[in-house]
Amino acid sequence: MVEFSGANRDAGPQLIKLCDYIYGSNSNILPDSVVEKSKHHILDTFAAMISGADLSVGRLALSYADTQGGAEQASVVGRPRLTSATLAAQTNAMLAHADETDDSHPASIGHPGCAVIPAALAAAELVGASGDAFLKAVVLGYDIYARTNVALGAKHIYDRGHGPYSIGGAWGAAAAAGAVLHIPRDRLPYLVSNIAQQTSGIATWMRDADHIEKAFHFGGMPARNGVSAATMVAHGFTGVADVLSGRGNFLDAYSQEADPDLLVDGLGERFEIMETNIKKWCVGSPIQSVLDALEFLMAQESIRPETVAHVHVHLPPDMIHVVSDRGMGDISCPFCVALMIVDGAFTFEASHDPRRTRDPAVLDLKSRVTLHPCEELRHAVPIRQATVDVEFTDGRSASRRTHVVRGAFENPLTREEVIKKATELIRPRLGKDRTQELSDVVLDIENVTDMRALRRFFQAAEPEQNLLDEEITL
């Protein structure tokens, strides 16, 4: 148990248990299954960062970083020089959520990878931490990310106009960075107090048409604030005795019915990274199950553009407006369905090529795709199920419902599938050999002696000036 000194003698049981867990995480012996799945999420997030450097959001984040300078402490994707740990965390995290590529945690309504992993990486580069320490910090970050949101209650977070992504993200990033920096256990209450002060984010991100504020809200801001809190406390900053209790405490500020016990429930026994999804398809989450169903039907039937009379997609009612016909191809369900049928497959490059949004064949088929709200699917468990009905020109029809999308933690991707996805995202930027080498290093990351050795992969991923600069019109 943490033995607090001075003002910290007043710490409550939840804070004591939380600090104990953060401090002891570096010496934990993790189950093999947790280690393996953690590697999948690390590789998946690195792939999101590297591919995100090519997208408009990523290039904006990178060009902003170029104007800031800063101490040379950590690497930024696609840039040869180093920058401060906080700016590196912010930039790489925005790259990780520059698109709809990164992982998600259903129970906490969160995207932990894009905030936690860039923060842990920046801290690891700052002090030359080992790959083993980095991996354990990532696992810790996912644990704290998820429990923070669950303890507050996602509904209560939204009721107050806040965003769970930035809240859990800040706490998970701070915990991960604090563990990497080996903040002494009697100073960890200051870390919790500091990140509570830096927790921010409101739900207006849902109105962001450019994905820029969203990338900052989901990834950049929480990663930056987490590293900022950890480095400030490591430098000597202090805080209050227990930010979880007393007048004006964190839990009361962000929720109407917070349960502080859920913040520490099952620590060391239930690892939240095991209950986190990795996307098979680089599209908005509600479209995942649609493409799964369509892929199944295409394998069973002869589905070609000329054979399709109409495609009916049934989704939960609250998901229709999210994917109806947005300004980005990969969050437009009709576009994704049409593209997959026209190409006979669905790839990251095709779905992010703005020319395809103007492709006459895709537009013709897209006009034959209709989204339907389904009340039954609103209450279906697991969430975000979908049914796809295909009507053929010869009068036949075929239907498929996806109950558990591939990549969900209940139906996880294999190591080979994770590598395949990562390779598709990384290879255009790093080339075949370097992509293979990065995958090999990540999948053996516990044997990396200094995480700064990975800089050569990130610094080599120079983003290309390509067609993704063009305005997308759907």
The 8 nearest C-alpha neighbors of each residue, nearest first, counted from 0:
[[1, 19, 2, 15, 16, 18, 3, 184],
 [0, 2, 19, 3, 15, 184, 185, 18],
 [3, 1, 0, 185, 4, 8, 184, 15],
 [4, 2, 7, 8, 185, 1, 5, 10],
 [3, 5, 7, 8, 6, 2, 185, 186],
 [6, 4, 7, 8, 3, 9, 240, 185],
 [5, 7, 8, 240, 4, 9, 239, 3],
 [6, 8, 240, 3, 9, 5, 4, 10],
 [9, 7, 3, 6, 10, 4, 5, 240],
 [8, 10, 7, 240, 11, 6, 241, 3],
 [11, 9, 241, 8, 7, 240, 14, 15],
 [10, 12, 14, 13, 15, 9, 241, 244],
 [13, 11, 15, 14, 16, 10, 17, 260],
 [14, 12, 16, 15, 11, 17, 260, 263],
 [13, 15, 17, 16, 12, 11, 18, 10],
 [14, 16, 12, 18, 13, 17, 19, 1],
 [17, 15, 19, 13, 14, 18, 12, 20],
 [18, 16, 14, 20, 19, 15, 13, 263],
 [19, 17, 21, 15, 20, 16, 187, 22],
 [20, 18, 16, 22, 17, 21, 1, 23],
 [19, 21, 23, 17, 18, 22, 24, 16],
 [22, 20, 18, 24, 23, 19, 178, 17],
 [21, 23, 19, 20, 24, 184, 18, 178],
 [24, 22, 20, 25, 21, 26, 19, 27],
 [23, 25, 27, 21, 26, 22, 20, 135],
 [26, 24, 23, 27, 132, 135, 178, 136],
 [25, 27, 24, 23, 28, 135, 22, 132],
 [28, 26, 24, 25, 29, 23, 135, 267],
 [27, 29, 26, 30, 25, 24, 135, 31],
 [28, 30, 27, 33, 31, 34, 135, 32],
 [31, 29, 33, 32, 34, 28, 35, 27],
 [32, 30, 34, 33, 35, 29, 36, 28],
 [31, 33, 35, 30, 34, 36, 29, 273],
 [34, 32, 36, 30, 31, 35, 37, 29],
 [33, 35, 31, 37, 32, 36, 38, 29],
 [36, 34, 32, 38, 37, 33, 31, 39],
 [35, 37, 39, 33, 38, 34, 32, 40],
 [38, 36, 34, 40, 39, 35, 33, 41],
 [37, 39, 41, 35, 36, 40, 442, 42],
 [40, 38, 36, 42, 37, 41, 43, 417],
 [41, 39, 43, 37, 38, 42, 44, 36],
 [40, 42, 38, 44, 43, 39, 45, 37],
 [43, 41, 45, 39, 40, 44, 38, 46],
 [42, 44, 40, 46, 41, 45, 421, 39],
 [45, 43, 47, 41, 46, 42, 101, 40],
 [44, 46, 48, 42, 47, 43, 41, 49],
 [45, 47, 43, 49, 44, 421, 48, 425],
 [48, 46, 95, 44, 50, 45, 49, 51],
 [49, 47, 95, 94, 51, 45, 46, 50],
 [48, 50, 46, 51, 52, 47, 45, 425],
 [51, 49, 47, 52, 424, 48, 53, 46],
 [52, 50, 94, 48, 54, 97, 53, 57],
 [51, 53, 57, 50, 49, 462, 54, 58],
 [54, 52, 462, 51, 50, 463, 57, 58],
 [55, 53, 57, 51, 56, 52, 467, 58],
 [54, 56, 58, 57, 59, 468, 53, 467],
 [57, 55, 59, 97, 54, 58, 211, 60],
 [56, 58, 52, 94, 60, 54, 51, 59],
 [57, 59, 61, 55, 60, 56, 52, 62],
 [58, 60, 62, 56, 57, 61, 63, 55],
 [61, 59, 57, 63, 58, 62, 90, 64],
 [62, 60, 58, 64, 63, 59, 57, 65],
 [61, 63, 65, 59, 64, 60, 58, 66],
 [64, 62, 60, 65, 66, 61, 59, 67],
 [63, 65, 61, 67, 66, 62, 60, 86],
 [64, 66, 62, 63, 67, 61, 68, 78],
 [67, 65, 63, 64, 68, 62, 61, 69],
 [68, 66, 64, 65, 69, 63, 86, 82],
 [69, 67, 66, 82, 65, 64, 70, 83],
 [68, 70, 83, 82, 67, 71, 86, 81],
 [69, 71, 83, 82, 72, 68, 81, 84],
 [72, 70, 82, 81, 83, 73, 69, 80],
 [73, 71, 83, 125, 84, 82, 70, 81],
 [72, 74, 81, 84, 124, 121, 82, 83],
 [75, 73, 81, 454, 87, 82, 76, 458],
 [74, 76, 87, 78, 91, 77, 457, 458],
 [77, 75, 457, 458, 78, 460, 49, 91],
 [76, 78, 461, 460, 458, 459, 462, 457],
 [77, 79, 458, 76, 80, 75, 461, 459],
 [80, 78, 458, 77, 81, 459, 74, 75],
 [81, 79, 78, 82, 74, 71, 458, 75],
 [80, 82, 71, 74, 73, 72, 75, 79],
 [81, 83, 71, 69, 70, 72, 73, 87],
 [84, 82, 70, 72, 69, 86, 85, 71],
 [83, 85, 87, 121, 73, 72, 86, 88],
 [84, 86, 223, 88, 83, 87, 226, 227],
 [85, 87, 89, 83, 88, 84, 90, 223],
 [88, 86, 84, 90, 75, 85, 89, 91],
 [87, 89, 118, 117, 85, 86, 223, 91],
 [90, 88, 219, 223, 86, 92, 87, 222],
 [91, 89, 87, 93, 92, 88, 60, 86],
 [90, 92, 94, 93, 88, 89, 117, 87],
 [93, 91, 218, 219, 95, 113, 89, 94],
 [94, 92, 219, 214, 96, 90, 218, 95],
 [93, 95, 51, 48, 97, 57, 91, 92],
 [94, 96, 48, 47, 92, 113, 93, 97],
 [97, 95, 214, 98, 93, 94, 113, 218],
 [98, 96, 94, 51, 56, 214, 93, 95],
 [97, 99, 96, 100, 51, 95, 210, 101],
 [100, 98, 282, 283, 281, 101, 96, 97],
 [99, 101, 281, 98, 47, 278, 282, 102],
 [102, 100, 44, 47, 99, 96, 113, 95],
 [101, 103, 277, 276, 110, 112, 278, 275],
 [104, 102, 110, 276, 109, 275, 105, 111],
 [103, 105, 275, 109, 106, 107, 108, 110],
 [106, 104, 108, 107, 103, 109, 275, 276],
 [107, 105, 108, 104, 149, 145, 109, 274],
 [106, 108, 145, 109, 148, 149, 105, 104],
 [109, 107, 105, 106, 104, 163, 153, 164],
 [108, 110, 164, 104, 107, 103, 111, 163],
 [109, 111, 103, 102, 112, 104, 164, 113],
 [110, 112, 114, 113, 115, 109, 141, 168],
 [113, 111, 115, 116, 114, 110, 102, 44],
 [112, 114, 218, 95, 92, 111, 96, 115],
 [115, 113, 218, 222, 168, 112, 111, 92],
 [114, 116, 172, 118, 112, 140, 171, 117],
 [115, 117, 119, 118, 112, 114, 120, 137],
 [118, 116, 120, 88, 92, 119, 115, 91],
 [119, 117, 88, 222, 121, 115, 116, 120],
 [118, 120, 176, 116, 122, 175, 117, 121],
 [119, 121, 117, 123, 118, 122, 116, 124],
 [122, 120, 84, 124, 118, 123, 73, 119],
 [121, 123, 125, 119, 176, 124, 120, 179],
 [124, 122, 128, 120, 125, 121, 127, 126],
 [125, 123, 127, 451, 121, 73, 122, 126],
 [124, 126, 122, 72, 123, 127, 73, 121],
 [125, 127, 124, 128, 123, 122, 180, 179],
 [128, 126, 124, 449, 123, 125, 450, 451],
 [129, 127, 123, 449, 126, 450, 132, 124],
 [130, 128, 449, 448, 132, 131, 450, 447],
 [129, 131, 447, 445, 133, 444, 132, 450],
 [130, 132, 445, 134, 129, 133, 135, 444],
 [133, 131, 135, 129, 130, 134, 25, 136],
 [132, 134, 130, 136, 131, 135, 129, 137],
 [133, 135, 137, 131, 136, 132, 130, 138],
 [136, 134, 138, 132, 137, 133, 25, 139],
 [137, 135, 175, 139, 133, 134, 138, 140],
 [136, 138, 140, 134, 139, 135, 175, 116],
 [139, 137, 135, 141, 136, 140, 142, 272],
 [140, 138, 136, 142, 137, 141, 175, 135],
 [141, 139, 171, 175, 137, 143, 142, 138],
 [140, 142, 144, 138, 139, 143, 272, 271],
 [143, 141, 139, 271, 140, 144, 145, 270],
 [142, 144, 171, 146, 140, 145, 141, 147],
 [145, 143, 171, 167, 141, 147, 142, 168],
 [144, 146, 107, 143, 147, 148, 142, 141],
 [147, 145, 262, 149, 143, 148, 144, 150],
 [148, 146, 150, 144, 145, 167, 149, 262],
 [147, 149, 151, 107, 150, 146, 167, 145],
 [148, 150, 152, 146, 151, 107, 147, 145],
 [151, 149, 261, 258, 262, 147, 148, 152],
 [152, 150, 257, 148, 149, 254, 147, 153],
 [153, 151, 149, 155, 154, 150, 148, 156],
 [152, 154, 156, 155, 148, 157, 163, 151],
 [155, 153, 157, 156, 152, 158, 151, 254],
 [154, 156, 158, 254, 152, 157, 153, 255],
 [157, 155, 153, 161, 154, 158, 159, 254],
 [156, 158, 160, 154, 159, 161, 155, 153],
 [159, 157, 155, 160, 156, 154, 161, 254],
 [160, 158, 157, 156, 161, 155, 253, 254],
 [159, 161, 157, 158, 202, 201, 156, 162],
 [162, 160, 201, 202, 157, 156, 159, 200],
 [161, 163, 202, 201, 164, 200, 165, 157],
 [164, 162, 166, 165, 167, 148, 156, 153],
 [165, 163, 109, 217, 162, 166, 167, 168],
 [164, 166, 168, 217, 221, 163, 216, 200],
 [167, 165, 163, 168, 169, 164, 198, 199],
 [166, 168, 144, 170, 148, 169, 147, 164],
 [169, 167, 165, 221, 171, 166, 114, 170],
 [168, 170, 221, 225, 172, 166, 167, 171],
 [171, 169, 173, 167, 172, 168, 144, 174],
 [170, 172, 140, 144, 143, 168, 174, 173],
 [171, 173, 115, 225, 175, 169, 222, 170],
 [225, 174, 172, 170, 176, 175, 171, 177],
 [173, 175, 177, 171, 172, 176, 140, 178],
 [176, 174, 136, 140, 172, 178, 119, 177],
 [177, 175, 119, 179, 173, 122, 178, 174],
 [178, 176, 229, 174, 180, 179, 175, 182],
 [177, 179, 181, 175, 180, 176, 136, 174],
 [178, 180, 176, 181, 177, 123, 122, 136],
 [179, 181, 177, 178, 182, 176, 122, 126],
 [182, 180, 178, 179, 183, 177, 22, 233],
 [181, 183, 180, 177, 233, 184, 178, 187],
 [184, 182, 186, 185, 181, 187, 22, 233],
 [183, 185, 187, 186, 22, 1, 182, 18],
 [184, 186, 3, 183, 187, 2, 1, 4],
 [187, 185, 184, 183, 189, 188, 182, 190],
 [186, 188, 190, 189, 184, 185, 18, 191],
 [189, 187, 191, 190, 186, 192, 240, 241],
 [188, 190, 238, 192, 187, 237, 191, 186],
 [191, 189, 187, 193, 188, 192, 232, 229],
 [192, 190, 188, 194, 189, 193, 195, 187],
 [193, 191, 189, 195, 242, 190, 238, 194],
 [192, 194, 190, 196, 195, 191, 228, 189],
 [193, 195, 197, 196, 191, 228, 192, 198],
 [196, 194, 192, 198, 193, 197, 191, 249],
 [195, 197, 193, 194, 198, 192, 199, 249],
 [198, 196, 194, 195, 224, 199, 193, 228],
 [199, 197, 195, 196, 166, 194, 169, 200],
 [200, 198, 197, 166, 165, 201, 161, 162],
 [199, 201, 162, 165, 161, 216, 202, 166],
 [202, 200, 161, 162, 203, 160, 204, 199],
 [201, 203, 162, 161, 204, 160, 205, 200],
 [202, 204, 205, 201, 206, 207, 160, 162],
 [203, 205, 202, 207, 213, 206, 212, 201],
 [206, 204, 203, 207, 202, 213, 208, 321],
 [205, 207, 204, 203, 208, 202, 213, 209],
 [208, 206, 204, 205, 209, 210, 212, 213],
 [207, 209, 210, 206, 326, 325, 211, 205],
 [208, 210, 211, 207, 212, 326, 56, 213],
 [211, 209, 213, 207, 212, 208, 214, 97],
 [212, 210, 214, 213, 209, 56, 215, 207],
 [211, 213, 215, 214, 210, 216, 204, 207],
 [212, 214, 216, 210, 204, 211, 215, 217],
 [215, 213, 93, 96, 211, 217, 212, 216],
 [214, 216, 219, 212, 220, 213, 218, 217],
 [215, 217, 213, 214, 165, 220, 218, 212],
 [218, 216, 164, 214, 165, 215, 213, 219],
 [219, 217, 114, 92, 113, 93, 215, 214],
 [220, 218, 89, 215, 93, 92, 222, 221],
 [219, 221, 223, 215, 222, 216, 218, 224],
 [222, 220, 169, 168, 224, 165, 223, 219],
 [223, 221, 114, 118, 225, 219, 172, 224],
 [222, 224, 89, 85, 220, 226, 88, 221],
 [225, 223, 227, 221, 226, 222, 228, 220],
 [173, 224, 226, 172, 169, 222, 228, 227],
 [227, 225, 229, 223, 228, 224, 85, 176],
 [226, 228, 224, 230, 225, 229, 85, 231],
 [227, 229, 225, 231, 226, 194, 193, 230],
 [230, 228, 177, 226, 232, 231, 227, 173],
 [229, 231, 233, 227, 232, 228, 226, 234],
 [232, 230, 234, 228, 233, 236, 229, 227],
 [231, 233, 236, 235, 234, 229, 230, 190],
 [232, 234, 230, 231, 235, 182, 229, 236],
 [235, 233, 231, 232, 230, 236, 229, 237],
 [236, 234, 232, 233, 237, 231, 230, 186],
 [235, 237, 232, 231, 234, 238, 233, 189],
 [236, 238, 189, 232, 235, 239, 186, 193],
 [239, 237, 189, 192, 193, 240, 236, 188],
 [238, 240, 241, 192, 242, 189, 237, 188],
 [239, 241, 7, 6, 10, 9, 188, 242],
 [242, 240, 10, 243, 239, 244, 188, 11],
 [241, 243, 248, 192, 244, 249, 239, 240],
 [244, 242, 248, 241, 249, 250, 14, 245],
 [245, 243, 248, 242, 241, 246, 11, 249],
 [246, 244, 248, 247, 243, 242, 241, 249],
 [245, 247, 248, 244, 251, 242, 249, 243],
 [246, 248, 245, 252, 249, 251, 244, 242],
 [249, 247, 244, 243, 242, 246, 245, 250],
 [248, 250, 252, 243, 251, 242, 195, 253],
 [251, 249, 252, 253, 248, 257, 254, 243],
 [252, 250, 254, 253, 249, 248, 255, 247],
 [251, 253, 249, 250, 254, 248, 247, 255],
 [254, 252, 250, 251, 156, 249, 151, 159],
 [255, 253, 155, 151, 251, 257, 256, 156],
 [254, 256, 155, 257, 251, 253, 151, 252],
 [255, 257, 254, 258, 151, 155, 152, 251],
 [258, 256, 151, 254, 150, 250, 255, 259],
 [257, 259, 150, 260, 261, 151, 256, 262],
 [260, 258, 262, 261, 150, 257, 13, 250],
 [259, 261, 262, 258, 263, 264, 13, 150],
 [262, 260, 264, 150, 263, 259, 258, 146],
 [261, 263, 146, 150, 260, 259, 147, 264],
 [264, 262, 261, 266, 260, 17, 265, 13],
 [263, 265, 261, 266, 262, 260, 146, 269],
 [264, 266, 268, 269, 267, 263, 270, 261],
 [267, 265, 268, 264, 263, 269, 20, 270],
 [266, 268, 269, 265, 270, 20, 27, 24],
 [267, 269, 265, 266, 270, 264, 271, 29],
 [270, 268, 265, 267, 266, 271, 273, 142],
 [269, 271, 272, 273, 142, 268, 267, 138],
 [272, 270, 142, 274, 273, 141, 269, 275],
 [271, 273, 275, 274, 270, 141, 138, 37],
 [272, 274, 271, 275, 270, 33, 408, 36],
 [275, 273, 271, 408, 272, 104, 276, 270],
 [274, 276, 104, 272, 273, 408, 103, 271],
 [277, 275, 407, 408, 103, 102, 406, 104],
 [278, 276, 102, 406, 407, 279, 103, 275],
 [279, 277, 280, 406, 102, 276, 281, 100],
 [278, 280, 406, 277, 405, 281, 420, 412],
 [279, 281, 278, 282, 287, 100, 290, 347],
 [282, 280, 100, 99, 347, 278, 279, 329],
 [283, 281, 329, 99, 280, 330, 284, 286],
 [284, 282, 330, 99, 286, 285, 329, 287],
 [283, 285, 287, 286, 282, 99, 383, 278],
 [286, 284, 287, 383, 283, 288, 318, 322],
 [287, 285, 289, 284, 288, 283, 332, 290],
 [288, 286, 284, 289, 290, 285, 280, 291],
 [287, 289, 291, 404, 290, 401, 385, 286],
 [290, 288, 286, 292, 291, 287, 385, 293],
 [291, 289, 293, 292, 287, 288, 294, 286],
 [290, 292, 288, 294, 289, 293, 287, 295],
 [293, 291, 295, 289, 290, 399, 294, 401],
 [292, 294, 290, 296, 295, 291, 297, 289],
 [295, 293, 297, 291, 292, 296, 290, 298],
 [296, 294, 292, 298, 293, 297, 291, 299],
 [297, 295, 299, 293, 298, 294, 300, 292],
 [296, 298, 294, 300, 299, 295, 302, 293],
 [297, 299, 295, 296, 300, 294, 301, 302],
 [300, 298, 296, 297, 295, 301, 302, 294],
 [301, 299, 297, 302, 296, 298, 397, 295],
 [300, 302, 303, 297, 299, 298, 306, 296],
 [303, 301, 297, 300, 306, 307, 304, 340],
 [302, 304, 306, 305, 340, 301, 307, 341],
 [305, 303, 307, 306, 341, 340, 364, 302],
 [304, 306, 303, 307, 392, 308, 302, 391],
 [307, 305, 303, 392, 304, 391, 302, 308],
 [308, 306, 391, 304, 309, 305, 392, 390],
 [307, 309, 392, 391, 390, 306, 367, 310],
 [310, 308, 367, 390, 307, 368, 389, 311],
 [309, 311, 389, 368, 388, 367, 390, 369],
 [312, 310, 388, 369, 387, 368, 370, 389],
 [311, 313, 387, 370, 386, 371, 369, 388],
 [312, 314, 371, 386, 385, 373, 372, 370],
 [313, 315, 385, 372, 373, 316, 371, 376],
 [314, 316, 377, 376, 373, 318, 317, 372],
 [317, 315, 372, 318, 319, 373, 314, 374],
 [318, 316, 315, 319, 320, 377, 321, 372],
 [317, 319, 321, 316, 315, 320, 314, 285],
 [318, 320, 321, 323, 316, 322, 317, 314],
 [319, 321, 323, 322, 318, 317, 324, 316],
 [322, 320, 318, 319, 323, 325, 330, 317],
 [323, 321, 331, 332, 330, 320, 319, 324],
 [322, 324, 320, 319, 331, 321, 332, 325],
 [325, 323, 331, 322, 326, 332, 333, 473],
 [324, 326, 331, 327, 330, 323, 322, 328],
 [325, 327, 473, 472, 328, 471, 324, 208],
 [328, 326, 325, 329, 330, 331, 471, 473],
 [327, 329, 331, 330, 350, 334, 326, 351],
 [328, 330, 282, 331, 327, 350, 283, 335],
 [329, 331, 283, 322, 328, 327, 282, 325],
 [332, 330, 324, 322, 325, 328, 334, 329],
 [331, 333, 335, 322, 334, 286, 323, 336],
 [334, 332, 336, 365, 335, 368, 331, 337],
 [333, 335, 337, 331, 332, 336, 365, 338],
 [336, 334, 332, 338, 337, 333, 339, 331],
 [337, 335, 333, 339, 334, 338, 332, 340],
 [338, 336, 365, 334, 340, 364, 361, 335],
 [339, 337, 335, 341, 340, 336, 361, 334],
 [338, 340, 345, 344, 336, 342, 337, 343],
 [339, 341, 343, 337, 338, 342, 303, 304],
 [340, 342, 338, 339, 343, 304, 337, 361],
 [343, 341, 344, 339, 340, 338, 345, 337],
 [342, 344, 340, 339, 341, 345, 303, 297],
 [345, 343, 339, 342, 346, 340, 294, 338],
 [346, 344, 339, 342, 347, 338, 343, 349],
 [347, 345, 349, 348, 350, 344, 280, 423],
 [346, 348, 350, 349, 351, 281, 345, 424],
 [347, 349, 351, 346, 350, 352, 424, 423],
 [350, 348, 352, 351, 346, 347, 355, 345],
 [349, 351, 347, 348, 352, 329, 328, 346],
 [352, 350, 348, 349, 353, 347, 328, 467],
 [351, 353, 349, 354, 355, 350, 348, 467],
 [354, 352, 471, 355, 356, 351, 467, 469],
 [353, 355, 357, 352, 356, 358, 466, 471],
 [354, 356, 358, 357, 353, 352, 349, 361],
 [357, 355, 353, 354, 473, 358, 472, 328],
 [358, 356, 355, 354, 359, 362, 353, 473],
 [357, 359, 355, 361, 360, 356, 362, 354],
 [360, 358, 362, 361, 363, 357, 355, 356],
 [361, 359, 363, 358, 362, 364, 341, 304],
 [360, 362, 358, 364, 363, 359, 337, 338],
 [363, 361, 365, 359, 364, 360, 358, 366],
 [364, 362, 360, 366, 361, 365, 359, 367],
 [363, 365, 367, 366, 361, 337, 362, 360],
 [364, 366, 362, 337, 367, 368, 363, 333],
 [367, 365, 364, 363, 368, 362, 369, 333],
 [366, 368, 309, 364, 365, 310, 369, 308],
 [369, 367, 310, 365, 366, 333, 311, 309],
 [370, 368, 311, 312, 310, 371, 367, 333],
 [369, 371, 312, 313, 311, 368, 372, 319],
 [370, 372, 313, 312, 314, 373, 369, 311],
 [373, 371, 316, 314, 315, 313, 374, 319],
 [374, 372, 315, 376, 375, 314, 313, 316],
 [373, 375, 377, 376, 315, 316, 372, 378],
 [374, 376, 377, 373, 378, 379, 315, 372],
 [375, 377, 315, 379, 378, 374, 373, 384],
 [378, 376, 315, 374, 375, 379, 316, 373],
 [377, 379, 376, 375, 380, 374, 382, 315],
 [378, 380, 376, 382, 377, 381, 375, 384],
 [381, 379, 382, 378, 384, 402, 383, 376],
 [380, 382, 379, 403, 383, 402, 384, 378],
 [381, 383, 380, 379, 384, 378, 377, 376],
 [384, 382, 285, 385, 381, 315, 288, 376],
 [383, 385, 402, 401, 382, 288, 376, 314],
 [384, 386, 314, 288, 401, 313, 400, 289],
 [387, 385, 400, 313, 399, 312, 401, 388],
 [386, 388, 312, 399, 398, 311, 292, 313],
 [389, 387, 398, 311, 397, 310, 312, 390],
 [388, 390, 310, 397, 396, 309, 398, 391],
 [391, 389, 396, 309, 308, 307, 395, 310],
 [392, 390, 307, 308, 395, 393, 394, 306],
 [391, 393, 308, 306, 394, 307, 390, 395],
 [394, 392, 391, 395, 306, 390, 308, 307],
 [395, 393, 392, 391, 396, 390, 308, 307],
 [394, 396, 391, 393, 390, 397, 392, 389],
 [395, 397, 390, 389, 391, 394, 398, 388],
 [398, 396, 389, 388, 390, 399, 395, 296],
 [397, 399, 388, 387, 389, 396, 400, 386],
 [398, 400, 292, 387, 386, 401, 388, 296],
 [401, 399, 386, 385, 292, 402, 387, 398],
 [400, 402, 288, 292, 385, 384, 403, 404],
 [401, 403, 384, 400, 404, 381, 385, 288],
 [404, 402, 401, 405, 381, 410, 407, 384],
 [403, 405, 288, 407, 406, 401, 402, 291],
 [404, 406, 410, 407, 411, 279, 403, 412],
 [405, 407, 411, 412, 277, 278, 279, 276],
 [408, 406, 276, 410, 409, 411, 405, 404],
 [407, 409, 411, 276, 274, 410, 275, 406],
 [408, 410, 407, 411, 403, 274, 406, 276],
 [411, 409, 407, 408, 405, 406, 403, 412],
 [412, 410, 406, 408, 407, 409, 405, 413],
 [411, 413, 406, 416, 417, 414, 405, 410],
 [412, 414, 416, 415, 417, 411, 418, 406],
 [415, 413, 417, 416, 418, 412, 39, 35],
 [414, 416, 418, 413, 417, 419, 412, 420],
 [417, 415, 419, 413, 418, 414, 412, 420],
 [416, 418, 414, 420, 419, 415, 421, 412],
 [417, 419, 421, 415, 416, 420, 422, 414],
 [420, 418, 416, 422, 417, 421, 415, 423],
 [419, 421, 417, 423, 422, 418, 416, 424],
 [422, 420, 418, 424, 46, 423, 419, 43],
 [421, 423, 425, 419, 424, 426, 420, 418],
 [424, 422, 420, 421, 425, 426, 419, 347],
 [423, 425, 421, 422, 50, 46, 426, 420],
 [426, 424, 422, 428, 46, 427, 423, 421],
 [425, 427, 430, 429, 428, 422, 431, 434],
 [428, 426, 425, 430, 429, 424, 423, 431],
 [429, 427, 426, 460, 425, 430, 462, 461],
 [430, 428, 426, 433, 460, 434, 427, 425],
 [431, 429, 426, 433, 427, 432, 434, 428],
 [430, 432, 434, 426, 433, 435, 429, 427],
 [433, 431, 435, 434, 430, 436, 429, 426],
 [432, 434, 436, 435, 429, 431, 430, 437],
 [435, 433, 437, 431, 436, 432, 426, 429],
 [434, 436, 438, 432, 433, 437, 439, 431],
 [435, 437, 433, 439, 434, 438, 440, 432],
 [436, 438, 440, 434, 439, 435, 433, 441],
 [439, 437, 435, 441, 436, 440, 442, 434],
 [438, 440, 436, 442, 437, 441, 435, 443],
 [439, 441, 437, 443, 438, 442, 444, 436],
 [442, 440, 444, 438, 443, 439, 437, 42],
 [441, 443, 439, 440, 444, 38, 438, 39],
 [444, 442, 440, 441, 445, 446, 439, 447],
 [445, 443, 441, 130, 447, 446, 442, 440],
 [444, 446, 131, 130, 443, 447, 134, 129],
 [445, 447, 444, 443, 448, 130, 131, 129],
 [448, 446, 130, 444, 445, 449, 129, 450],
 [447, 449, 129, 446, 130, 450, 128, 131],
 [450, 448, 129, 127, 451, 128, 447, 452],
 [451, 449, 452, 129, 453, 130, 124, 128],
 [450, 452, 124, 453, 449, 454, 127, 123],
 [451, 453, 450, 454, 449, 455, 447, 448],
 [454, 452, 451, 455, 456, 450, 457, 437],
 [455, 453, 457, 456, 451, 452, 458, 74],
 [454, 456, 458, 453, 457, 459, 452, 451],
 [457, 455, 459, 454, 458, 453, 460, 437],
 [456, 458, 76, 454, 460, 459, 455, 77],
 [457, 459, 77, 79, 78, 455, 76, 460],
 [458, 460, 456, 457, 461, 77, 455, 429],
 [461, 459, 77, 457, 428, 458, 429, 76],
 [460, 462, 77, 459, 463, 78, 458, 428],
 [463, 461, 53, 52, 77, 460, 464, 428],
 [462, 464, 465, 53, 461, 428, 52, 460],
 [465, 463, 462, 468, 466, 53, 467, 54],
 [464, 466, 467, 463, 468, 53, 469, 462],
 [465, 467, 468, 469, 352, 353, 464, 354],
 [466, 468, 469, 465, 54, 352, 353, 351],
 [469, 467, 466, 465, 55, 470, 464, 54],
 [470, 468, 467, 466, 471, 353, 465, 354],
 [469, 471, 472, 468, 353, 467, 466, 326],
 [472, 470, 353, 469, 473, 327, 326, 356],
 [473, 471, 356, 470, 326, 357, 353, 327],
 [472, 356, 326, 471, 328, 324, 357, 327]]
